[in-house]
Amino acid sequence: MIKYVILFIHLIGLSIYQLFFGDVTASQKIPDKIKAGEEVTVEIYITKENVNGFAKVQQTLPSGFFAEVIDAKGATFSFKENTVKFIWMALPSDNQFTISYKLKTTVDVVGDFSIGGKFSFISDNERKNVDIPASSITISKHDNIVAEEKMPETTVESTNTAEAVSQNVEETIAPTNQVKVEIATTRTIEKTGEKYKVTLKINQKNLDGFAKYSDAIPAGFIATTDNPEGGIFSYNEGEAKILWMSAPKKEEFTVSYFIEPTNDSKNGTFDINGSLSYLENDETQKHIINSTSFTYNAQPLAQVEPEKVVETPKENKSTATEPSKPKENKVVTTEKQPSTAPEVTSTPSPEKGVTYKVQVGAGHQTVSKNYFASKFNLNESVAIENHDGWIKYIVGKFTEYKQAKDKRNDIRNNIKTAFVTAYNQGKRITVQEALMISNQKWYQ
């Protein structure tokens, strides 16, 4: 009767998971009775419609239990400190799949135990968890093995066995040790030329696993990467993010990025607000970072230092009251140097699906057709793209990330700062997002 009640509870639990997480479910199959010292197979079933990229299955086994992988479906398997882990950098493409491992106990483990777990995955840059409903398993004494081992202890065998059962039951019922994460942060903003360097100093204790640093960038400014400390930097729709699948282990570390003005920037004092999200006992917590201010005053065009531009001679104009002066155009091979030159309008042709390209430069004015060929010996067809107030110069169009990466490596022989860009339906996204959507592998 009890088994049917437990089964009913599991079914109710699965219905609740489907209500909150759609088609993402996790369940397992474990024999309900085994002999101590015997080996059985544990199967875990995952259904994950529209979920790709990084994920993890984790289970904590009672003391005296051991695990050995059978089928990991491309995951990295580990068993350490009584914890079973399957970790994927990219989940299998199948919407339903099964992983399995061998479960074995020592010969002196007897009693009733419960084994559950979690399936964790990334959705919308947030970590989400689906519980694997716990299964009950009864370990009974293996007569032959126990009799052989316990024969000399005839006077104390029953007492020792009772104590062992009591200890194992207490371990199963007692709550796990709660780990308290401690976070302290200090954000500073320093003006460097026409840009601002944002630095976050993080002091932490017990920070582990998934973490995300996020800042809201004021209108009229964009953010570019500097030092993500092993994380993945992205900037989209006014939000700068650094995402870690596994947070840095250092008790103190710093991350940084740059913000820079666009043509729409206005003078004034601006605030940057943000937070650091992390896991504490498998629950997402958020540490609010104190607001930090900076002041922006646009530099007049006449004060732009000549050595900061790349010269491209254009037709000179003069007036009776002002001496003739060559007009300079500015194109940079990174996205780190704004200008006050007017925008141009150029719309790329419609695109479908996920694509990858290589960016070779950016500026605020168009350049001649042979600019990159004459200056960088780049004999490629260069397209123009408007993005975040910049005119960006793009080469190639690929459906596979590896092809774009190989093209980038070739171009870097001439332009050291070339890098891969990614798009979904023609809209710029981060390369990490594109890899997750297209279920492709990352290549260094």
C-alpha positions as CSV (number, residue, x, y, z in Angstrom):
1,M,0.0,0.0,0.0
2,I,2.8,2.4,0.9
3,K,4.5,1.8,-2.4
4,Y,1.3,2.8,-4.3
5,V,1.1,6.0,-2.2
6,I,4.7,6.8,-3.0
7,L,4.1,6.1,-6.7
8,F,1.0,8.4,-6.7
9,I,3.0,11.2,-5.0
10,H,5.6,10.8,-7.7
11,L,3.0,11.1,-10.5
12,I,1.5,14.2,-8.9
13,G,5.0,15.7,-8.6
14,L,5.7,15.1,-12.3
15,S,2.5,16.9,-13.2
16,I,3.6,19.9,-11.1
17,Y,7.0,20.0,-12.9
18,Q,5.3,19.9,-16.3
19,L,3.0,22.7,-15.2
20,F,5.9,25.0,-14.2
21,F,8.7,23.9,-16.6
22,G,6.7,22.9,-19.7
23,D,8.2,19.8,-21.4
24,V,11.4,19.6,-19.2
25,T,11.1,16.6,-16.9
26,A,13.4,14.1,-15.2
27,S,12.7,10.7,-13.6
28,Q,14.6,7.6,-12.7
29,K,14.3,3.9,-12.4
30,I,16.0,2.1,-9.5
31,P,15.3,-1.5,-8.2
32,D,13.4,-1.2,-4.9
33,K,15.1,-4.2,-3.3
34,I,18.7,-5.4,-3.5
35,K,21.2,-7.5,-1.4
36,A,24.1,-5.7,0.3
37,G,27.1,-5.8,-2.0
38,E,25.1,-6.5,-5.1
39,E,25.3,-4.3,-8.3
40,V,22.3,-2.8,-10.0
41,T,21.6,-0.3,-12.8
42,V,20.2,3.2,-12.3
43,E,18.5,4.8,-15.3
44,I,17.6,8.5,-15.4
45,Y,15.2,9.7,-18.1
46,I,15.4,13.3,-19.4
47,T,12.8,15.1,-21.5
48,K,14.0,18.6,-22.5
49,E,12.1,20.2,-25.3
50,N,13.8,23.4,-26.5
51,V,16.6,23.2,-24.0
52,N,20.2,23.1,-25.2
53,G,23.7,24.0,-24.0
54,F,25.1,23.6,-20.5
55,A,23.3,21.2,-18.1
56,K,23.9,18.9,-15.1
57,V,22.4,15.9,-13.4
58,Q,23.4,15.6,-9.7
59,Q,22.5,13.0,-7.1
60,T,23.8,12.5,-3.5
61,L,24.0,8.9,-2.5
62,P,23.9,7.6,1.1
63,S,27.1,6.6,2.8
64,G,28.3,3.2,1.7
65,F,26.9,3.5,-1.9
66,F,29.2,3.7,-4.9
67,A,28.6,4.6,-8.6
68,E,30.2,3.8,-11.9
69,V,29.1,5.2,-15.3
70,I,27.5,3.0,-17.9
71,D,26.1,5.6,-20.5
72,A,26.7,9.3,-20.0
73,K,25.3,10.5,-23.4
74,G,28.3,12.7,-24.0
75,A,28.4,14.1,-20.4
76,T,31.4,14.2,-18.1
77,F,30.7,11.8,-15.3
78,S,32.2,12.0,-11.8
79,F,31.6,10.3,-8.5
80,K,33.2,12.1,-5.5
81,E,32.2,12.6,-1.9
82,N,29.0,10.5,-2.4
83,T,27.9,12.8,-5.2
84,V,27.0,11.6,-8.7
85,K,27.4,14.2,-11.5
86,F,26.7,14.2,-15.2
87,I,27.8,17.5,-16.8
88,W,27.2,18.6,-20.4
89,M,28.6,21.6,-22.1
90,A,26.0,20.9,-24.8
91,L,23.1,18.6,-24.2
92,P,22.3,15.8,-26.6
93,S,20.2,16.9,-29.6
94,D,17.5,14.3,-28.8
95,N,14.5,15.8,-26.9
96,Q,14.4,12.6,-24.9
97,F,17.4,10.5,-23.7
98,T,18.5,8.2,-21.0
99,I,21.7,8.1,-18.9
100,S,22.7,5.3,-16.6
101,Y,25.2,4.1,-14.0
102,K,26.0,1.1,-11.9
103,L,25.0,1.3,-8.2
104,K,26.7,-0.8,-5.6
105,T,26.9,-0.9,-1.8
106,T,29.3,-2.3,0.7
107,V,28.4,-5.6,2.3
108,D,27.6,-4.0,5.7
109,V,25.0,-1.5,4.4
110,V,21.4,-2.5,5.2
111,G,18.2,-0.6,5.7
112,D,15.8,1.6,3.8
113,F,17.1,4.5,1.8
114,S,15.9,7.3,-0.6
115,I,17.7,8.5,-3.6
116,G,16.6,11.7,-5.5
117,G,18.4,14.4,-7.4
118,K,18.2,17.4,-9.7
119,F,18.4,18.2,-13.4
120,S,19.8,21.7,-13.9
121,F,19.9,23.6,-17.1
122,I,20.3,27.1,-18.5
123,S,17.3,29.0,-19.9
124,D,17.4,32.7,-20.8
125,N,20.8,33.0,-19.1
126,E,19.3,31.8,-15.8
127,R,19.9,28.4,-14.1
128,K,16.8,26.4,-13.6
129,N,16.3,23.1,-11.7
130,V,13.9,20.2,-12.1
131,D,13.8,17.7,-9.3
132,I,14.3,14.0,-10.0
133,P,11.6,12.4,-7.8
134,A,13.2,10.3,-5.0
135,S,13.0,6.5,-5.2
136,S,13.0,4.2,-2.2
137,I,15.4,1.3,-2.0
138,T,15.7,-1.4,0.6
139,I,19.1,-3.0,1.2
140,S,18.9,-6.4,2.9
141,K,21.7,-8.4,4.3
142,H,23.5,-10.8,1.9
143,D,23.4,-14.0,3.9
144,N,26.5,-15.7,2.5
145,I,28.7,-12.7,2.5
146,V,27.6,-11.4,5.9
147,A,27.8,-14.8,7.6
148,E,31.3,-15.3,6.3
149,E,32.4,-11.9,7.5
150,K,30.5,-11.7,10.8
151,M,31.1,-15.3,11.9
152,P,33.9,-14.5,14.4
153,E,31.7,-11.8,16.0
154,T,28.9,-14.0,17.2
155,T,28.4,-12.2,20.5
156,V,28.0,-8.7,19.1
157,E,26.7,-9.3,15.5
158,S,23.0,-8.3,16.2
159,T,24.0,-5.2,18.2
160,N,26.4,-4.0,15.6
161,T,23.9,-4.6,12.8
162,A,21.2,-2.7,14.6
163,E,23.6,0.2,15.2
164,A,24.5,0.2,11.5
165,V,20.8,0.3,10.4
166,S,20.1,3.1,12.9
167,Q,23.1,5.2,11.7
168,N,22.1,4.8,8.0
169,V,18.5,5.7,8.7
170,E,19.6,8.8,10.6
171,E,21.9,9.8,7.7
172,T,19.0,9.5,5.3
173,I,16.5,11.4,7.3
174,A,18.8,14.2,8.6
175,P,19.0,17.3,6.5
176,T,22.1,18.0,4.5
177,N,24.5,20.6,5.8
178,Q,23.5,24.1,4.5
179,V,26.3,26.1,3.0
180,K,26.1,29.8,3.5
181,V,27.5,31.9,0.6
182,E,29.1,35.3,1.6
183,I,29.4,38.0,-1.0
184,A,30.9,41.5,-0.8
185,T,31.4,43.7,-3.9
186,T,32.9,47.1,-4.8
187,R,32.4,48.7,-8.2
188,T,34.6,51.5,-9.5
189,I,34.4,53.5,-12.7
190,E,37.6,55.1,-14.2
191,K,37.8,57.3,-17.2
192,T,40.4,56.1,-19.7
193,G,40.5,58.4,-22.8
194,E,37.0,58.6,-24.3
195,K,35.9,55.3,-22.6
196,Y,35.1,54.4,-19.0
197,K,36.5,51.2,-17.4
198,V,34.0,49.5,-15.0
199,T,35.7,47.3,-12.4
200,L,34.0,45.0,-9.9
201,K,35.9,43.6,-7.0
202,I,34.3,40.5,-5.6
203,N,35.1,39.0,-2.2
204,Q,33.4,35.6,-1.7
205,K,33.2,32.6,0.5
206,N,31.6,29.3,-0.6
207,L,30.7,30.7,-4.1
208,D,30.4,27.6,-6.4
209,G,28.8,26.7,-9.7
210,F,26.6,28.9,-11.8
211,A,26.9,32.7,-11.3
212,K,26.0,35.9,-13.3
213,Y,27.1,39.5,-13.0
214,S,24.7,41.9,-14.6
215,D,24.8,45.7,-15.0
216,A,22.2,48.1,-16.6
217,I,24.0,50.4,-19.0
218,P,22.6,54.0,-19.3
219,A,21.0,55.0,-22.6
220,G,23.5,56.5,-25.1
221,F,26.3,54.1,-24.0
222,I,27.4,50.6,-25.1
223,A,29.6,48.0,-23.3
224,T,32.5,46.0,-24.5
225,T,34.5,43.3,-22.8
226,D,37.8,43.7,-21.0
227,N,38.4,41.0,-18.3
228,P,35.6,38.5,-17.6
229,E,37.8,36.3,-15.3
230,G,36.9,33.1,-17.2
231,G,33.3,34.0,-17.7
232,I,31.3,34.8,-20.9
233,F,30.7,38.5,-21.6
234,S,27.7,39.7,-23.5
235,Y,26.0,43.0,-24.1
236,N,22.4,43.2,-25.4
237,E,19.6,45.7,-25.1
238,G,21.3,47.9,-22.5
239,E,22.5,45.1,-20.2
240,A,26.1,44.0,-19.7
241,K,26.5,40.4,-18.4
242,I,29.3,38.1,-17.4
243,L,28.1,34.5,-17.1
244,W,30.0,31.7,-15.3
245,M,29.1,28.0,-15.6
246,S,31.5,27.5,-12.7
247,A,32.3,30.6,-10.6
248,P,36.0,31.5,-9.9
249,K,37.3,29.8,-6.8
250,K,39.4,32.7,-5.6
251,E,38.3,34.4,-2.4
252,E,39.0,37.7,-4.1
253,F,38.9,38.4,-7.8
254,T,38.0,41.3,-10.2
255,V,36.2,41.6,-13.4
256,S,36.0,44.6,-15.8
257,Y,34.5,45.9,-19.0
258,F,34.4,49.2,-20.9
259,I,31.5,51.5,-21.6
260,E,31.7,54.1,-24.3
261,P,29.4,56.8,-25.7
262,T,27.5,56.6,-29.0
263,N,26.3,59.4,-31.2
264,D,23.2,59.7,-29.0
265,S,25.2,60.3,-25.8
266,K,24.3,63.4,-23.8
267,N,26.4,65.3,-21.2
268,G,25.4,64.5,-17.6
269,T,25.9,62.3,-14.6
270,F,24.8,58.6,-15.0
271,D,24.3,55.7,-12.6
272,I,25.1,52.1,-13.1
273,N,23.1,49.5,-11.1
274,G,23.5,45.8,-11.1
275,S,23.5,42.5,-9.2
276,L,25.4,39.3,-8.8
277,S,23.3,36.1,-9.0
278,Y,24.6,32.8,-7.6
279,L,23.6,29.5,-6.2
280,E,23.2,28.8,-2.5
281,N,22.2,25.2,-1.7
282,D,20.9,24.8,-5.3
283,E,18.7,27.9,-4.9
284,T,19.3,31.1,-6.9
285,Q,20.2,34.1,-4.7
286,K,20.9,37.7,-5.7
287,H,23.4,40.1,-4.3
288,I,22.5,43.8,-5.1
289,I,25.6,45.9,-6.0
290,N,25.5,49.5,-4.8
291,S,24.9,52.1,-7.5
292,T,28.0,53.8,-9.0
293,S,28.0,57.2,-10.8
294,F,30.1,58.7,-13.6
295,T,30.1,62.0,-15.4
296,Y,30.2,62.3,-19.2
297,N,31.2,65.5,-21.0
298,A,31.4,65.2,-24.8
299,Q,34.8,66.3,-26.1
300,P,34.6,69.0,-28.9
301,L,35.7,67.7,-32.3
302,A,38.5,70.3,-32.5
303,Q,40.1,68.7,-29.4
304,V,40.4,65.1,-30.8
305,E,44.0,64.2,-30.8
306,P,45.4,63.5,-34.3
307,E,47.2,60.3,-33.2
308,K,43.9,58.7,-32.2
309,V,42.6,58.4,-35.8
310,V,43.5,56.4,-38.9
311,E,43.9,58.8,-41.7
312,T,42.1,58.4,-45.0
313,P,42.6,61.5,-47.2
314,K,39.4,63.0,-48.6
315,E,38.8,66.1,-50.8
316,N,39.8,69.3,-49.0
317,K,37.4,72.3,-48.6
318,S,38.3,75.8,-47.6
319,T,36.6,79.1,-47.0
320,A,37.7,82.7,-47.0
321,T,37.6,83.0,-43.2
322,E,39.0,79.6,-42.3
323,P,42.3,78.0,-43.4
324,S,42.1,74.8,-45.4
325,K,42.4,71.7,-43.2
326,P,42.3,68.0,-44.3
327,K,39.2,66.2,-43.1
328,E,40.0,62.9,-41.3
329,N,37.9,59.8,-41.3
330,K,38.2,57.4,-38.4
331,V,37.9,53.6,-38.7
332,V,39.0,51.3,-35.9
333,T,39.6,47.6,-36.1
334,T,38.0,47.1,-32.7
335,E,34.8,48.5,-31.3
336,K,36.5,50.8,-28.8
337,Q,36.8,54.3,-30.3
338,P,33.7,56.5,-30.8
339,S,33.5,59.6,-33.0
340,T,31.2,62.5,-33.6
341,A,30.9,61.9,-37.4
342,P,27.3,61.5,-38.8
343,E,25.7,58.1,-39.2
344,V,25.1,56.4,-42.5
345,T,22.2,54.1,-43.3
346,S,22.8,50.6,-44.6
347,T,20.5,47.7,-44.1
348,P,21.8,44.1,-44.4
349,S,19.7,41.7,-46.6
350,P,17.1,39.5,-44.7
351,E,18.6,36.4,-43.0
352,K,17.1,33.2,-41.7
353,G,18.4,31.0,-38.9
354,V,21.6,31.2,-37.0
355,T,24.6,32.6,-38.9
356,Y,28.2,33.6,-38.1
357,K,30.4,36.3,-39.6
358,V,33.7,38.0,-38.9
359,Q,34.0,41.7,-37.9
360,V,37.1,43.4,-39.2
361,G,36.5,47.0,-38.1
362,A,34.1,49.7,-36.9
363,G,33.7,53.4,-37.2
364,H,31.3,56.3,-37.6
365,Q,31.9,57.1,-41.3
366,T,32.0,54.9,-44.4
367,V,35.3,54.3,-46.1
368,S,36.3,53.6,-49.7
369,K,35.7,50.2,-51.2
370,N,39.5,49.4,-51.3
371,Y,40.2,50.7,-47.8
372,F,40.8,47.3,-46.2
373,A,42.5,45.9,-49.2
374,S,45.0,48.8,-49.5
375,K,45.6,49.2,-45.7
376,F,45.4,45.7,-44.4
377,N,45.8,43.6,-47.6
378,L,42.4,42.1,-47.0
379,N,41.1,40.9,-50.4
380,E,37.7,40.0,-49.2
381,S,34.2,41.4,-49.9
382,V,33.5,43.7,-47.0
383,A,29.8,44.3,-46.0
384,I,28.6,47.3,-44.0
385,E,26.3,46.9,-41.0
386,N,24.8,49.5,-38.6
387,H,24.7,48.4,-35.0
388,D,24.6,50.3,-31.6
389,G,25.5,53.6,-33.3
390,W,28.5,52.2,-35.2
391,I,29.2,51.4,-38.8
392,K,30.6,47.9,-38.6
393,Y,32.6,46.1,-41.4
394,I,31.8,42.4,-41.8
395,V,33.3,39.6,-43.8
396,G,31.7,36.3,-44.8
397,K,28.6,34.5,-43.8
398,F,28.6,31.0,-42.3
399,T,26.1,28.5,-40.8
400,E,28.8,26.7,-38.8
401,Y,30.7,28.4,-36.0
402,K,33.9,26.5,-36.9
403,Q,33.9,27.9,-40.4
404,A,33.7,31.4,-39.1
405,K,36.4,30.7,-36.5
406,D,38.7,29.4,-39.3
407,K,38.0,32.5,-41.4
408,R,38.7,34.7,-38.4
409,N,42.1,33.0,-37.9
410,D,43.0,33.6,-41.5
411,I,42.1,37.3,-41.3
412,R,44.1,37.8,-38.1
413,N,47.2,37.4,-40.2
414,N,46.4,40.9,-41.4
415,I,43.9,42.3,-38.8
416,K,44.8,41.1,-35.3
417,T,41.5,42.3,-33.7
418,A,39.1,40.5,-36.1
419,F,36.5,38.4,-34.2
420,V,33.4,36.2,-34.8
421,T,29.9,37.7,-34.6
422,A,26.7,35.8,-34.4
423,Y,23.1,36.4,-35.6
424,N,19.7,34.9,-35.2
425,Q,17.2,35.8,-38.0
426,G,19.6,38.6,-38.9
427,K,19.6,40.1,-35.3
428,R,22.9,40.2,-33.5
429,I,23.2,37.9,-30.5
430,T,26.2,36.6,-28.5
431,V,28.2,33.7,-29.9
432,Q,27.4,31.7,-26.8
433,E,23.6,32.2,-27.4
434,A,24.1,31.2,-31.0
435,L,26.0,28.0,-30.1
436,M,23.2,27.1,-27.6
437,I,20.4,27.8,-30.2
438,S,22.2,25.8,-33.0
439,N,23.5,23.1,-30.7
440,Q,27.1,23.6,-32.0
441,K,30.4,23.1,-30.2
442,W,32.7,25.8,-29.0
443,Y,36.2,25.9,-30.5
444,Q,39.1,27.9,-29.2
